[in-house]
Structures are given as C-alpha cells and as structure tokens.
C-alpha cells in the first residue's frame, strides 16, 4: 500500500468534513461494502450535496429577481401629464360650483352638510316652487338652517 504523508492511500480517516478516505482506488467498509475513495463520494459533500445545490439555486433565484426588479422597473413607461402646473394650480383654487337649479341628487349630495335625504328635499322644493332665484332661498328647504347654508354658499350657484 502506497503512503502519502503519514496516512496510507485508501485508508479511512475522520476530520472536519466527516469520515473520508484518503484518495486511492477503492476501499472496503467495516460491513464489507466496496466504495470509491473519490472526495465527492464520501463525507460532508456526499451527505449534504442536495442541500448545497438547493441553497445555490435559491441564491441564484433571489439574485436574479433582485436584478430584474432593479433594472426592469427603470424601463417602465412614465406618466405624461398634458396639463401644466400653473393650469393645475388654477383649477385647484376654483371650487366646484353646483347649480341648484340643474343639479341632480348625486351632485347635491356632494355639497357640505347635505346628505341624500336633504338633496332629495332640495329637488322636491325646486319642483314645487320653481327654480331658485338665489342661494339664500335654500334656507326654506327643511333641514337646511343658517349654519348649513354658510357651509354650502361657496359651492352653490343659481
């Protein structure tokens, strides 16, 4: 038997990587089984090769996902606005005015202090007495008092 260092070739020893065989041709185990002495067929690597492969695949998967998300999002289409900032500011400053004579229940419901039932009362009042001549006439509608009228006034028109 040939000797490399102080360990004869083909002999089994233990170490950090588990029980392994010093490289040589073949050896016989204690149970009489004939095994190869290749480094990948014994010890740590033989016992943990499936786990190592899975871990490497997971690292590759996460790495490719991170790469894709960081580079693919850069090429996403950008939103283009057709309105200038000055036009948007001007539009935001002018309140939405609701015409009391032409508005339906849905539009009247958007007024502050007016719910669906009060909106229906406004429409009934308009149907029985005709169109409103001023916003102040809203005080004649049941459920609208002076405080509610002051909330509605900036958003209503006739």
C-alpha positions, 0 to 999 in steps of 0.5 A, spaced: 500 500 500 502 506 497 503 512 503 502 519 502 504 523 508 503 519 514 496 516 512 496 510 507 492 511 500 485 508 501 485 508 508 479 511 512 480 517 516 475 522 520 476 530 520 472 536 519 468 534 513 466 527 516 469 520 515 473 520 508 478 516 505 484 518 503 484 518 495 486 511 492 482 506 488 477 503 492 476 501 499 472 496 503 467 498 509 467 495 516 460 491 513 464 489 507 461 494 502 466 496 496 466 504 495 470 509 491 475 513 495 473 519 490 472 526 495 465 527 492 463 520 494 464 520 501 463 525 507 460 532 508 459 533 500 456 526 499 451 527 505 449 534 504 450 535 496 442 536 495 442 541 500 448 545 497 445 545 490 438 547 493 441 553 497 445 555 490 439 555 486 435 559 491 441 564 491 441 564 484 433 565 484 433 571 489 439 574 485 436 574 479 429 577 481 433 582 485 436 584 478 430 584 474 426 588 479 432 593 479 433 594 472 426 592 469 422 597 473 427 603 470 424 601 463 417 602 465 413 607 461 412 614 465 406 618 466 405 624 461 401 629 464 398 634 458 396 639 463 401 644 466 402 646 473 400 653 473 393 650 469 393 645 475 394 650 480 388 654 477 383 649 477 385 647 484 383 654 487 376 654 483 371 650 487 366 646 484 360 650 483 353 646 483 347 649 480 341 648 484 337 649 479 340 643 474 343 639 479 341 632 480 341 628 487 348 625 486 351 632 485 347 635 491 349 630 495 356 632 494 355 639 497 357 640 505 352 638 510 347 635 505 346 628 505 341 624 500 335 625 504 336 633 504 338 633 496 332 629 495 328 635 499 332 640 495 329 637 488 322 636 491 322 644 493 325 646 486 319 642 483 314 645 487 316 652 487 320 653 481 327 654 480 331 658 485 332 665 484 338 665 489 342 661 494 339 664 500 332 661 498 335 654 500 334 656 507 326 654 506 328 647 504 327 643 511 333 641 514 337 646 511 338 652 517 343 658 517 349 654 519 348 649 513 347 654 508 354 658 510 357 651 509 354 650 502 354 658 499 361 657 496 359 651 492 352 653 490 350 657 484 343 659 481 
